């Protein structure tokens, strides 16, 4: 069976335990590959071009058009979406055990707590 990949693959992200590889770009599609076999597993979709993806143990975080999307890797479902307050052209995303941090080209950095993702 042939799987379609985004036409504009620009970036990849690897989960900390190397279980998953995310391939993403301008289409809003995030293709998830098996980290060991490099085979297609599933895909996720955002309505806008994805600028950055990060993993934690159970979730994938994606930033697209000023919004942060949180997906459960086990169920493959969108858990939450929130607007990155005051962000202009979000270009950076970092995830820790208890925080999600975003950064934009304007120099603005926002730090949110998990899992509620409320500004600190």
PDB file as gemmi writes it, atoms N, CA and C in Angstrom:
CRYST1    1.000    1.000    1.000  90.00  90.00  90.00 P 1                      
ATOM      1  N   UNK A   1       0.839  -1.175   0.000  1.00  0.00           N  
ATOM      2  CA  UNK A   1       0.000   0.000   0.000  1.00  0.00           C  
ATOM      3  C   UNK A   1       0.886   1.241   0.000  1.00  0.00           C  
ATOM      4  N   UNK A   2       0.625   2.158  -0.894  1.00  0.00           N  
ATOM      5  CA  UNK A   2       1.399   3.381  -1.007  1.00  0.00           C  
ATOM      6  C   UNK A   2       0.803   4.453  -0.099  1.00  0.00           C  
ATOM      7  N   UNK A   3       1.667   5.165   0.608  1.00  0.00           N  
ATOM      8  CA  UNK A   3       1.234   6.259   1.486  1.00  0.00           C  
ATOM      9  C   UNK A   3       1.696   7.573   0.889  1.00  0.00           C  
ATOM     10  N   UNK A   4       0.872   8.596   1.053  1.00  0.00           N  
ATOM     11  CA  UNK A   4       1.230   9.910   0.536  1.00  0.00           C  
ATOM     12  C   UNK A   4       1.970  10.700   1.605  1.00  0.00           C  
ATOM     13  N   UNK A   5       3.026  11.360   1.200  1.00  0.00           N  
ATOM     14  CA  UNK A   5       3.773  12.216   2.092  1.00  0.00           C  
ATOM     15  C   UNK A   5       3.528  13.654   1.687  1.00  0.00           C  
ATOM     16  N   UNK A   6       3.685  14.585   2.608  1.00  0.00           N  
ATOM     17  CA  UNK A   6       3.504  15.987   2.252  1.00  0.00           C  
ATOM     18  C   UNK A   6       4.382  16.362   1.068  1.00  0.00           C  
ATOM     19  N   UNK A   7       3.846  17.183   0.187  1.00  0.00           N  
ATOM     20  CA  UNK A   7       4.594  17.602  -0.999  1.00  0.00           C  
ATOM     21  C   UNK A   7       5.791  18.461  -0.622  1.00  0.00           C  
ATOM     22  N   UNK A   8       5.670  19.198   0.432  1.00  0.00           N  
ATOM     23  CA  UNK A   8       6.740  20.096   0.852  1.00  0.00           C  
ATOM     24  C   UNK A   8       7.286  19.652   2.201  1.00  0.00           C  
ATOM     25  N   UNK A   9       8.017  18.555   2.199  1.00  0.00           N  
ATOM     26  CA  UNK A   9       8.647  18.087   3.426  1.00  0.00           C  
ATOM     27  C   UNK A   9       9.824  19.011   3.705  1.00  0.00           C  
ATOM     28  N   UNK A  10       9.771  19.669   4.828  1.00  0.00           N  
ATOM     29  CA  UNK A  10      10.812  20.622   5.156  1.00  0.00           C  
ATOM     30  C   UNK A  10      11.594  20.251   6.399  1.00  0.00           C  
ATOM     31  N   UNK A  11      10.905  19.598   7.355  1.00  0.00           N  
ATOM     32  CA  UNK A  11      11.532  19.380   8.645  1.00  0.00           C  
ATOM     33  C   UNK A  11      11.174  18.007   9.189  1.00  0.00           C  
ATOM     34  N   UNK A  12      12.003  17.542  10.129  1.00  0.00           N  
ATOM     35  CA  UNK A  12      11.700  16.314  10.851  1.00  0.00           C  
ATOM     36  C   UNK A  12      11.930  16.551  12.331  1.00  0.00           C  
ATOM     37  N   UNK A  13      11.284  15.740  13.139  1.00  0.00           N  
ATOM     38  CA  UNK A  13      11.498  15.737  14.590  1.00  0.00           C  
ATOM     39  C   UNK A  13      11.483  14.289  15.038  1.00  0.00           C  
ATOM     40  N   UNK A  14      12.327  13.951  15.999  1.00  0.00           N  
ATOM     41  CA  UNK A  14      12.429  12.591  16.517  1.00  0.00           C  
ATOM     42  C   UNK A  14      12.058  12.605  17.988  1.00  0.00           C  
ATOM     43  N   UNK A  15      11.213  11.660  18.390  1.00  0.00           N  
ATOM     44  CA  UNK A  15      10.802  11.599  19.796  1.00  0.00           C  
ATOM     45  C   UNK A  15      12.010  11.254  20.671  1.00  0.00           C  
ATOM     46  N   UNK A  16      11.998  11.657  21.945  1.00  0.00           N  
ATOM     47  CA  UNK A  16      13.143  11.431  22.829  1.00  0.00           C  
ATOM     48  C   UNK A  16      13.566   9.963  22.932  1.00  0.00           C  
ATOM     49  N   UNK A  17      12.611   9.049  22.876  1.00  0.00           N  
ATOM     50  CA  UNK A  17      12.952   7.624  22.960  1.00  0.00           C  
ATOM     51  C   UNK A  17      13.135   6.989  21.579  1.00  0.00           C  
ATOM     52  N   UNK A  18      13.093   7.806  20.549  1.00  0.00           N  
ATOM     53  CA  UNK A  18      13.292   7.398  19.154  1.00  0.00           C  
ATOM     54  C   UNK A  18      12.226   6.426  18.647  1.00  0.00           C  
ATOM     55  N   UNK A  19      11.056   6.423  19.284  1.00  0.00           N  
ATOM     56  CA  UNK A  19       9.940   5.587  18.848  1.00  0.00           C  
ATOM     57  C   UNK A  19       9.272   6.149  17.603  1.00  0.00           C  
ATOM     58  N   UNK A  20       9.212   7.490  17.514  1.00  0.00           N  
ATOM     59  CA  UNK A  20       8.513   8.158  16.419  1.00  0.00           C  
ATOM     60  C   UNK A  20       9.422   9.136  15.694  1.00  0.00           C  
ATOM     61  N   UNK A  21       9.145   9.301  14.413  1.00  0.00           N  
ATOM     62  CA  UNK A  21       9.747  10.363  13.612  1.00  0.00           C  
ATOM     63  C   UNK A  21       8.600  11.135  12.986  1.00  0.00           C  
ATOM     64  N   UNK A  22       8.589  12.440  13.149  1.00  0.00           N  
ATOM     65  CA  UNK A  22       7.571  13.290  12.536  1.00  0.00           C  
ATOM     66  C   UNK A  22       8.181  14.006  11.341  1.00  0.00           C  
ATOM     67  N   UNK A  23       7.482  13.969  10.220  1.00  0.00           N  
ATOM     68  CA  UNK A  23       7.887  14.659   8.992  1.00  0.00           C  
ATOM     69  C   UNK A  23       6.791  15.680   8.717  1.00  0.00           C  
ATOM     70  N   UNK A  24       7.171  16.946   8.539  1.00  0.00           N  
ATOM     71  CA  UNK A  24       6.150  17.984   8.391  1.00  0.00           C  
ATOM     72  C   UNK A  24       6.648  19.125   7.526  1.00  0.00           C  
ATOM     73  N   UNK A  25       5.707  20.010   7.177  1.00  0.00           N  
ATOM     74  CA  UNK A  25       6.058  21.147   6.337  1.00  0.00           C  
ATOM     75  C   UNK A  25       4.893  22.093   6.134  1.00  0.00           C  
ATOM     76  N   UNK A  26       4.780  22.614   4.921  1.00  0.00           N  
ATOM     77  CA  UNK A  26       3.841  23.688   4.612  1.00  0.00           C  
ATOM     78  C   UNK A  26       2.390  23.247   4.435  1.00  0.00           C  
ATOM     79  N   UNK A  27       2.126  21.955   4.313  1.00  0.00           N  
ATOM     80  CA  UNK A  27       0.763  21.508   4.023  1.00  0.00           C  
ATOM     81  C   UNK A  27      -0.130  21.402   5.250  1.00  0.00           C  
ATOM     82  N   UNK A  28       0.442  21.376   6.447  1.00  0.00           N  
ATOM     83  CA  UNK A  28      -0.338  21.157   7.658  1.00  0.00           C  
ATOM     84  C   UNK A  28      -0.396  19.691   8.051  1.00  0.00           C  
ATOM     85  N   UNK A  29       0.127  18.823   7.189  1.00  0.00           N  
ATOM     86  CA  UNK A  29       0.176  17.394   7.498  1.00  0.00           C  
ATOM     87  C   UNK A  29       1.417  17.077   8.321  1.00  0.00           C  
ATOM     88  N   UNK A  30       1.243  16.219   9.318  1.00  0.00           N  
ATOM     89  CA  UNK A  30       2.358  15.700  10.099  1.00  0.00           C  
ATOM     90  C   UNK A  30       2.328  14.194   9.923  1.00  0.00           C  
ATOM     91  N   UNK A  31       3.308  13.659   9.230  1.00  0.00           N  
ATOM     92  CA  UNK A  31       3.383  12.228   8.975  1.00  0.00           C  
ATOM     93  C   UNK A  31       4.256  11.601  10.058  1.00  0.00           C  
ATOM     94  N   UNK A  32       3.721  10.571  10.709  1.00  0.00           N  
ATOM     95  CA  UNK A  32       4.442   9.894  11.780  1.00  0.00           C  
ATOM     96  C   UNK A  32       4.958   8.554  11.262  1.00  0.00           C  
ATOM     97  N   UNK A  33       6.271   8.385  11.397  1.00  0.00           N  
ATOM     98  CA  UNK A  33       6.932   7.152  10.980  1.00  0.00           C  
ATOM     99  C   UNK A  33       7.398   6.386  12.206  1.00  0.00           C  
ATOM    100  N   UNK A  34       7.484   5.070  12.075  1.00  0.00           N  
ATOM    101  CA  UNK A  34       8.062   4.231  13.112  1.00  0.00           C  
ATOM    102  C   UNK A  34       9.553   4.558  13.219  1.00  0.00           C  
ATOM    103  N   UNK A  35      10.019   4.844  14.397  1.00  0.00           N  
ATOM    104  CA  UNK A  35      11.399   5.258  14.591  1.00  0.00           C  
ATOM    105  C   UNK A  35      12.426   4.181  14.288  1.00  0.00           C  
ATOM    106  N   UNK A  36      12.040   2.934  14.418  1.00  0.00           N  
ATOM    107  CA  UNK A  36      12.970   1.837  14.167  1.00  0.00           C  
ATOM    108  C   UNK A  36      12.905   1.349  12.718  1.00  0.00           C  
ATOM    109  N   UNK A  37      11.704   1.084  12.239  1.00  0.00           N  
ATOM    110  CA  UNK A  37      11.514   0.515  10.904  1.00  0.00           C  
ATOM    111  C   UNK A  37      11.406   1.569   9.801  1.00  0.00           C  
ATOM    112  N   UNK A  38      11.159   2.821  10.186  1.00  0.00           N  
ATOM    113  CA  UNK A  38      10.991   3.936   9.244  1.00  0.00           C  
ATOM    114  C   UNK A  38       9.764   3.766   8.346  1.00  0.00           C  
ATOM    115  N   UNK A  39       8.784   2.999   8.803  1.00  0.00           N  
ATOM    116  CA  UNK A  39       7.552   2.785   8.061  1.00  0.00           C  
ATOM    117  C   UNK A  39       6.485   3.787   8.500  1.00  0.00           C  
ATOM    118  N   UNK A  40       5.568   4.094   7.587  1.00  0.00           N  
ATOM    119  CA  UNK A  40       4.431   4.953   7.886  1.00  0.00           C  
ATOM    120  C   UNK A  40       3.606   4.334   9.005  1.00  0.00           C  
ATOM    121  N   UNK A  41       3.229   5.155  10.008  1.00  0.00           N  
ATOM    122  CA  UNK A  41       2.352   4.695  11.080  1.00  0.00           C  
ATOM    123  C   UNK A  41       0.983   5.360  10.962  1.00  0.00           C  
ATOM    124  N   UNK A  42       0.987   6.711  10.930  1.00  0.00           N  
ATOM    125  CA  UNK A  42      -0.258   7.471  10.813  1.00  0.00           C  
ATOM    126  C   UNK A  42       0.081   8.909  10.493  1.00  0.00           C  
ATOM    127  N   UNK A  43      -0.949   9.709  10.235  1.00  0.00           N  
ATOM    128  CA  UNK A  43      -0.719  11.126   9.995  1.00  0.00           C  
ATOM    129  C   UNK A  43      -1.696  11.948  10.822  1.00  0.00           C  
ATOM    130  N   UNK A  44      -1.288  13.157  11.121  1.00  0.00           N  
ATOM    131  CA  UNK A  44      -2.091  14.125  11.856  1.00  0.00           C  
ATOM    132  C   UNK A  44      -2.243  15.347  10.966  1.00  0.00           C  
ATOM    133  N   UNK A  45      -3.257  16.152  11.211  1.00  0.00           N  
ATOM    134  CA  UNK A  45      -3.527  17.294  10.342  1.00  0.00           C  
ATOM    135  C   UNK A  45      -3.794  18.547  11.165  1.00  0.00           C  
ATOM    136  N   UNK A  46      -3.164  19.636  10.756  1.00  0.00           N  
ATOM    137  CA  UNK A  46      -3.495  20.957  11.293  1.00  0.00           C  
ATOM    138  C   UNK A  46      -4.024  21.781  10.128  1.00  0.00           C  
ATOM    139  N   UNK A  47      -4.809  22.818  10.389  1.00  0.00           N  
ATOM    140  CA  UNK A  47      -5.358  23.614   9.289  1.00  0.00           C  
ATOM    141  C   UNK A  47      -4.353  24.585   8.662  1.00  0.00           C  
ATOM    142  N   UNK A  48      -3.148  24.673   9.219  1.00  0.00           N  
ATOM    143  CA  UNK A  48      -2.153  25.628   8.732  1.00  0.00           C  
ATOM    144  C   UNK A  48      -0.789  24.956   8.624  1.00  0.00           C  
ATOM    145  N   UNK A  49       0.122  25.637   7.958  1.00  0.00           N  
ATOM    146  CA  UNK A  49       1.498  25.143   7.836  1.00  0.00           C  
ATOM    147  C   UNK A  49       2.111  24.987   9.227  1.00  0.00           C  
ATOM    148  N   UNK A  50       2.798  23.895   9.437  1.00  0.00           N  
ATOM    149  CA  UNK A  50       3.423  23.590  10.724  1.00  0.00           C  
ATOM    150  C   UNK A  50       4.845  24.137  10.720  1.00  0.00           C  
ATOM    151  N   UNK A  51       5.168  24.935  11.746  1.00  0.00           N  
ATOM    152  CA  UNK A  51       6.511  25.513  11.796  1.00  0.00           C  
ATOM    153  C   UNK A  51       7.447  24.749  12.732  1.00  0.00           C  
ATOM    154  N   UNK A  52       6.889  24.022  13.711  1.00  0.00           N  
ATOM    155  CA  UNK A  52       7.748  23.292  14.646  1.00  0.00           C  
ATOM    156  C   UNK A  52       6.949  22.177  15.304  1.00  0.00           C  
ATOM    157  N   UNK A  53       7.612  21.048  15.562  1.00  0.00           N  
ATOM    158  CA  UNK A  53       7.015  19.902  16.244  1.00  0.00           C  
ATOM    159  C   UNK A  53       7.966  19.452  17.336  1.00  0.00           C  
ATOM    160  N   UNK A  54       7.403  19.085  18.487  1.00  0.00           N  
ATOM    161  CA  UNK A  54       8.182  18.515  19.593  1.00  0.00           C  
ATOM    162  C   UNK A  54       7.384  17.380  20.213  1.00  0.00           C  
ATOM    163  N   UNK A  55       8.086  16.437  20.804  1.00  0.00           N  
ATOM    164  CA  UNK A  55       7.474  15.293  21.468  1.00  0.00           C  
ATOM    165  C   UNK A  55       7.744  15.353  22.961  1.00  0.00           C  
ATOM    166  N   UNK A  56       6.838  14.752  23.737  1.00  0.00           N  
ATOM    167  CA  UNK A  56       7.178  14.310  25.077  1.00  0.00           C  
ATOM    168  C   UNK A  56       6.894  12.811  25.099  1.00  0.00           C  
ATOM    169  N   UNK A  57       6.784  12.186  26.235  1.00  0.00           N  
ATOM    170  CA  UNK A  57       6.633  10.726  26.276  1.00  0.00           C  
ATOM    171  C   UNK A  57       5.368  10.222  25.595  1.00  0.00           C  
ATOM    172  N   UNK A  58       4.269  10.961  25.729  1.00  0.00           N  
ATOM    173  CA  UNK A  58       2.977  10.482  25.243  1.00  0.00           C  
ATOM    174  C   UNK A  58       2.311  11.392  24.225  1.00  0.00           C  
ATOM    175  N   UNK A  59       2.874  12.567  24.002  1.00  0.00           N  
ATOM    176  CA  UNK A  59       2.188  13.548  23.167  1.00  0.00           C  
ATOM    177  C   UNK A  59       3.107  14.158  22.121  1.00  0.00           C  
ATOM    178  N   UNK A  60       2.460  14.708  21.102  1.00  0.00           N  
ATOM    179  CA  UNK A  60       3.148  15.488  20.086  1.00  0.00           C  
ATOM    180  C   UNK A  60       2.580  16.901  20.162  1.00  0.00           C  
ATOM    181  N   UNK A  61       3.452  17.887  20.140  1.00  0.00           N  
ATOM    182  CA  UNK A  61       3.056  19.291  20.159  1.00  0.00           C  
ATOM    183  C   UNK A  61       3.478  19.904  18.836  1.00  0.00           C  
ATOM    184  N   UNK A  62       2.566  20.642  18.222  1.00  0.00           N  
ATOM    185  CA  UNK A  62       2.868  21.290  16.941  1.00  0.00           C  
ATOM    186  C   UNK A  62       2.435  22.735  17.018  1.00  0.00           C  
ATOM    187  N   UNK A  63       3.234  23.627  16.444  1.00  0.00           N  
ATOM    188  CA  UNK A  63       2.862  25.028  16.394  1.00  0.00           C  
ATOM    189  C   UNK A  63       2.617  25.400  14.934  1.00  0.00           C  
ATOM    190  N   UNK A  64       1.450  26.000  14.703  1.00  0.00           N  
ATOM    191  CA  UNK A  64       1.044  26.347  13.347  1.00  0.00           C  
ATOM    192  C   UNK A  64       0.190  27.611  13.394  1.00  0.00           C  
ATOM    193  N   UNK A  65       0.622  28.626  12.693  1.00  0.00           N  
ATOM    194  CA  UNK A  65      -0.125  29.884  12.574  1.00  0.00           C  
ATOM    195  C   UNK A  65      -0.537  30.457  13.932  1.00  0.00           C  
ATOM    196  N   UNK A  66       0.385  30.447  14.886  1.00  0.00           N  
ATOM    197  CA  UNK A  66       0.121  31.051  16.192  1.00  0.00           C  
ATOM    198  C   UNK A  66      -0.679  30.193  17.142  1.00  0.00           C  
ATOM    199  N   UNK A  67      -0.980  28.956  16.776  1.00  0.00           N  
ATOM    200  CA  UNK A  67      -1.702  28.036  17.650  1.00  0.00           C  
ATOM    201  C   UNK A  67      -0.812  26.849  17.994  1.00  0.00           C  
ATOM    202  N   UNK A  68      -0.979  26.350  19.219  1.00  0.00           N  
ATOM    203  CA  UNK A  68      -0.251  25.161  19.658  1.00  0.00           C  
ATOM    204  C   UNK A  68      -1.255  24.015  19.742  1.00  0.00           C  
ATOM    205  N   UNK A  69      -0.970  22.948  19.004  1.00  0.00           N  
ATOM    206  CA  UNK A  69      -1.820  21.768  18.955  1.00  0.00           C  
ATOM    207  C   UNK A  69      -1.149  20.658  19.751  1.00  0.00           C  
ATOM    208  N   UNK A  70      -1.947  19.956  20.563  1.00  0.00           N  
ATOM    209  CA  UNK A  70      -1.444  18.837  21.351  1.00  0.00           C  
ATOM    210  C   UNK A  70      -2.199  17.578  20.925  1.00  0.00           C  
ATOM    211  N   UNK A  71      -1.450  16.555  20.497  1.00  0.00           N  
ATOM    212  CA  UNK A  71      -2.029  15.290  20.049  1.00  0.00           C  
ATOM    213  C   UNK A  71      -1.569  14.162  20.959  1.00  0.00           C  
ATOM    214  N   UNK A  72      -2.458  13.223  21.231  1.00  0.00           N  
ATOM    215  CA  UNK A  72      -2.097  12.001  21.942  1.00  0.00           C  
ATOM    216  C   UNK A  72      -1.548  11.025  20.908  1.00  0.00           C  
ATOM    217  N   UNK A  73      -0.347  10.524  21.119  1.00  0.00           N  
ATOM    218  CA  UNK A  73       0.256   9.597  20.166  1.00  0.00           C  
ATOM    219  C   UNK A  73      -0.393   8.214  20.216  1.00  0.00           C  
ATOM    220  N   UNK A  74      -0.906   7.833  21.367  1.00  0.00           N  
ATOM    221  CA  UNK A  74      -1.534   6.519  21.498  1.00  0.00           C  
ATOM    222  C   UNK A  74      -2.879   6.467  20.783  1.00  0.00           C  
ATOM    223  N   UNK A  75      -3.727   7.488  21.008  1.00  0.00           N  
ATOM    224  CA  UNK A  75      -5.068   7.502  20.411  1.00  0.00           C  
ATOM    225  C   UNK A  75      -5.113   8.244  19.077  1.00  0.00           C  
ATOM    226  N   UNK A  76      -4.050   9.016  18.789  1.00  0.00           N  
ATOM    227  CA  UNK A  76      -3.947   9.794  17.548  1.00  0.00           C  
ATOM    228  C   UNK A  76      -4.999  10.893  17.459  1.00  0.00           C  
ATOM    229  N   UNK A  77      -5.436  11.385  18.601  1.00  0.00           N  
ATOM    230  CA  UNK A  77      -6.481  12.410  18.640  1.00  0.00           C  
ATOM    231  C   UNK A  77      -5.924  13.738  19.128  1.00  0.00           C  
ATOM    232  N   UNK A  78      -6.566  14.803  18.657  1.00  0.00           N  
ATOM    233  CA  UNK A  78      -6.245  16.150  19.120  1.00  0.00           C  
ATOM    234  C   UNK A  78      -6.752  16.301  20.548  1.00  0.00           C  
ATOM    235  N   UNK A  79      -5.859  16.637  21.471  1.00  0.00           N  
ATOM    236  CA  UNK A  79      -6.234  16.820  22.868  1.00  0.00           C  
ATOM    237  C   UNK A  79      -6.578  18.262  23.177  1.00  0.00           C  
ATOM    238  N   UNK A  80      -5.811  19.182  22.585  1.00  0.00           N  
ATOM    239  CA  UNK A  80      -6.078  20.593  22.849  1.00  0.00           C  
ATOM    240  C   UNK A  80      -5.460  21.454  21.764  1.00  0.00           C  
ATOM    241  N   UNK A  81      -5.981  22.648  21.677  1.00  0.00           N  
ATOM    242  CA  UNK A  81      -5.439  23.665  20.784  1.00  0.00           C  
ATOM    243  C   UNK A  81      -5.614  24.998  21.500  1.00  0.00           C  
ATOM    244  N   UNK A  82      -4.549  25.773  21.580  1.00  0.00           N  
ATOM    245  CA  UNK A  82      -4.663  27.081  22.204  1.00  0.00           C  
ATOM    246  C   UNK A  82      -3.841  28.092  21.425  1.00  0.00           C  
ATOM    247  N   UNK A  83      -4.247  29.340  21.507  1.00  0.00           N  
ATOM    248  CA  UNK A  83      -3.544  30.400  20.805  1.00  0.00           C  
ATOM    249  C   UNK A  83      -2.333  30.832  21.624  1.00  0.00           C  
ATOM    250  N   UNK A  84      -1.212  30.964  20.961  1.00  0.00           N  
ATOM    251  CA  UNK A  84       0.019  31.427  21.591  1.00  0.00           C  
ATOM    252  C   UNK A  84      -0.068  32.946  21.732  1.00  0.00           C  
ATOM    253  N   UNK A  85      -0.412  33.416  22.905  1.00  0.00           N  
ATOM    254  CA  UNK A  85      -0.697  34.832  23.169  1.00  0.00           C  
ATOM    255  C   UNK A  85       0.424  35.763  22.744  1.00  0.00           C  
ATOM    256  N   UNK A  86       0.072  36.761  21.952  1.00  0.00           N  
ATOM    257  CA  UNK A  86       1.023  37.783  21.544  1.00  0.00           C  
ATOM    258  C   UNK A  86       2.062  37.320  20.551  1.00  0.00           C  
ATOM    259  N   UNK A  87       1.908  36.144  20.046  1.00  0.00           N  
ATOM    260  CA  UNK A  87       2.909  35.591  19.139  1.00  0.00           C  
ATOM    261  C   UNK A  87       2.771  36.149  17.735  1.00  0.00           C  
ATOM    262  N   UNK A  88       3.908  36.456  17.138  1.00  0.00           N  
ATOM    263  CA  UNK A  88       3.974  36.841  15.735  1.00  0.00           C  
ATOM    264  C   UNK A  88       4.956  35.897  15.060  1.00  0.00           C  
ATOM    265  N   UNK A  89       4.468  35.091  14.139  1.00  0.00           N  
ATOM    266  CA  UNK A  89       5.327  34.159  13.407  1.00  0.00           C  
ATOM    267  C   UNK A  89       6.101  33.239  14.358  1.00  0.00           C  
ATOM    268  N   UNK A  90       5.376  32.375  15.057  1.00  0.00           N  
ATOM    269  CA  UNK A  90       5.995  31.439  15.996  1.00  0.00           C  
ATOM    270  C   UNK A  90       6.974  30.524  15.273  1.00  0.00           C  
ATOM    271  N   UNK A  91       8.192  30.467  15.781  1.00  0.00           N  
ATOM    272  CA  UNK A  91       9.240  29.698  15.116  1.00  0.00           C  
ATOM    273  C   UNK A  91       9.923  28.696  16.025  1.00  0.00           C  
ATOM    274  N   UNK A  92       9.666  28.727  17.318  1.00  0.00           N  
ATOM    275  CA  UNK A  92      10.343  27.824  18.247  1.00  0.00           C  
ATOM    276  C   UNK A  92       9.333  27.200  19.198  1.00  0.00           C  
ATOM    277  N   UNK A  93       9.600  25.964  19.574  1.00  0.00           N  
ATOM    278  CA  UNK A  93       8.735  25.227  20.484  1.00  0.00           C  
ATOM    279  C   UNK A  93       9.622  24.293  21.298  1.00  0.00           C  
ATOM    280  N   UNK A  94       9.455  24.312  22.613  1.00  0.00           N  
ATOM    281  CA  UNK A  94      10.211  23.417  23.492  1.00  0.00           C  
ATOM    282  C   UNK A  94       9.246  22.830  24.506  1.00  0.00           C  
ATOM    283  N   UNK A  95       9.458  21.564  24.838  1.00  0.00           N  
ATOM    284  CA  UNK A  95       8.573  20.855  25.752  1.00  0.00           C  
ATOM    285  C   UNK A  95       9.414  20.217  26.841  1.00  0.00           C  
ATOM    286  N   UNK A  96       8.985  20.391  28.090  1.00  0.00           N  
ATOM    287  CA  UNK A  96       9.622  19.712  29.217  1.00  0.00           C  
ATOM    288  C   UNK A  96       8.554  18.893  29.925  1.00  0.00           C  
ATOM    289  N   UNK A  97       8.894  18.307  31.056  1.00  0.00           N  
ATOM    290  CA  UNK A  97       7.934  17.491  31.794  1.00  0.00           C  
ATOM    291  C   UNK A  97       6.731  18.288  32.280  1.00  0.00           C  
ATOM    292  N   UNK A  98       6.914  19.577  32.556  1.00  0.00           N  
ATOM    293  CA  UNK A  98       5.811  20.358  33.109  1.00  0.00           C  
ATOM    294  C   UNK A  98       5.506  21.652  32.362  1.00  0.00           C  
ATOM    295  N   UNK A  99       6.251  21.950  31.302  1.00  0.00           N  
ATOM    296  CA  UNK A  99       6.081  23.230  30.605  1.00  0.00           C  
ATOM    297  C   UNK A  99       6.127  23.069  29.088  1.00  0.00           C  
ATOM    298  N   UNK A 100       5.472  24.025  28.418  1.00  0.00           N  
ATOM    299  CA  UNK A 100       5.566  24.182  26.968  1.00  0.00           C  
ATOM    300  C   UNK A 100       6.007  25.621  26.735  1.00  0.00           C  
ATOM    301  N   UNK A 101       7.084  25.810  26.002  1.00  0.00           N  
ATOM    302  CA  UNK A 101       7.582  27.155  25.716  1.00  0.00           C  
ATOM    303  C   UNK A 101       7.529  27.396  24.216  1.00  0.00           C  
ATOM    304  N   UNK A 102       7.109  28.609  23.842  1.00  0.00           N  
ATOM    305  CA  UNK A 102       7.065  28.996  22.433  1.00  0.00           C  
ATOM    306  C   UNK A 102       7.878  30.265  22.245  1.00  0.00           C  
ATOM    307  N   UNK A 103       8.405  30.428  21.050  1.00  0.00           N  
ATOM    308  CA  UNK A 103       9.154  31.636  20.728  1.00  0.00           C  
ATOM    309  C   UNK A 103       8.800  32.100  19.337  1.00  0.00           C  
ATOM    310  N   UNK A 104       8.861  33.402  19.114  1.00  0.00           N  
ATOM    311  CA  UNK A 104       8.525  33.946  17.809  1.00  0.00           C  
ATOM    312  C   UNK A 104       9.682  34.757  17.253  1.00  0.00           C  
ATOM    313  N   UNK A 105       9.591  35.075  15.974  1.00  0.00           N  
ATOM    314  CA  UNK A 105      10.655  35.831  15.312  1.00  0.00           C  
ATOM    315  C   UNK A 105      10.796  37.236  15.873  1.00  0.00           C  
ATOM    316  N   UNK A 106       9.778  37.712  16.579  1.00  0.00           N  
ATOM    317  CA  UNK A 106       9.845  39.041  17.182  1.00  0.00           C  
ATOM    318  C   UNK A 106      10.634  39.040  18.494  1.00  0.00           C  
ATOM    319  N   UNK A 107      10.993  37.849  18.993  1.00  0.00           N  
ATOM    320  CA  UNK A 107      11.720  37.746  20.255  1.00  0.00           C  
ATOM    321  C   UNK A 107      10.822  37.419  21.438  1.00  0.00           C  
ATOM    322  N   UNK A 108       9.518  37.353  21.218  1.00  0.00           N  
ATOM    323  CA  UNK A 108       8.564  37.046  22.284  1.00  0.00           C  
ATOM    324  C   UNK A 108       8.673  35.572  22.666  1.00  0.00           C  
ATOM    325  N   UNK A 109       8.766  35.312  23.970  1.00  0.00           N  
ATOM    326  CA  UNK A 109       8.794  33.946  24.485  1.00  0.00           C  
ATOM    327  C   UNK A 109       7.644  33.794  25.467  1.00  0.00           C  
ATOM    328  N   UNK A 110       6.864  32.736  25.299  1.00  0.00           N  
ATOM    329  CA  UNK A 110       5.773  32.425  26.219  1.00  0.00           C  
ATOM    330  C   UNK A 110       6.035  31.056  26.818  1.00  0.00           C  
ATOM    331  N   UNK A 111       5.732  30.913  28.113  1.00  0.00           N  
ATOM    332  CA  UNK A 111       5.881  29.644  28.803  1.00  0.00           C  
ATOM    333  C   UNK A 111       4.527  29.280  29.401  1.00  0.00           C  
ATOM    334  N   UNK A 112       4.074  28.060  29.094  1.00  0.00           N  
ATOM    335  CA  UNK A 112       2.782  27.571  29.546  1.00  0.00           C  
ATOM    336  C   UNK A 112       3.001  26.337  30.415  1.00  0.00           C  
ATOM    337  N   UNK A 113       2.096  26.154  31.399  1.00  0.00           N  
ATOM    338  CA  UNK A 113       2.172  24.949  32.210  1.00  0.00           C  
ATOM    339  C   UNK A 113       1.385  23.834  31.526  1.00  0.00           C  
ATOM    340  N   UNK A 114       1.746  22.591  31.797  1.00  0.00           N  
ATOM    341  CA  UNK A 114       1.034  21.441  31.260  1.00  0.00           C  
ATOM    342  C   UNK A 114       0.241  20.820  32.404  1.00  0.00           C  
ATOM    343  N   UNK A 115      -0.857  20.128  32.229  1.00  0.00           N  
ATOM    344  CA  UNK A 115      -1.512  19.889  30.962  1.00  0.00           C  
ATOM    345  C   UNK A 115      -2.507  20.951  30.564  1.00  0.00           C  
ATOM    346  N   UNK A 116      -2.844  21.875  31.483  1.00  0.00           N  
ATOM    347  CA  UNK A 116      -3.840  22.884  31.168  1.00  0.00           C  
ATOM    348  C   UNK A 116      -3.389  23.933  30.176  1.00  0.00           C  
ATOM    349  N   UNK A 117      -2.102  24.047  29.965  1.00  0.00           N  
ATOM    350  CA  UNK A 117      -1.505  25.011  29.038  1.00  0.00           C  
ATOM    351  C   UNK A 117      -1.975  26.444  29.289  1.00  0.00           C  
ATOM    352  N   UNK A 118      -1.995  26.836  30.550  1.00  0.00           N  
ATOM    353  CA  UNK A 118      -2.337  28.204  30.904  1.00  0.00           C  
ATOM    354  C   UNK A 118      -1.048  29.022  31.013  1.00  0.00           C  
ATOM    355  N   UNK A 119      -1.063  30.285  30.591  1.00  0.00           N  
ATOM    356  CA  UNK A 119       0.145  31.120  30.731  1.00  0.00           C  
ATOM    357  C   UNK A 119       0.552  31.212  32.198  1.00  0.00           C  
ATOM    358  N   UNK A 120       1.859  31.222  32.431  1.00  0.00           N  
ATOM    359  CA  UNK A 120       2.378  31.363  33.794  1.00  0.00           C  
ATOM    360  C   UNK A 120       2.318  32.803  34.243  1.00  0.00           C  
TER     361      UNK A 120                                                      
END                                                                             
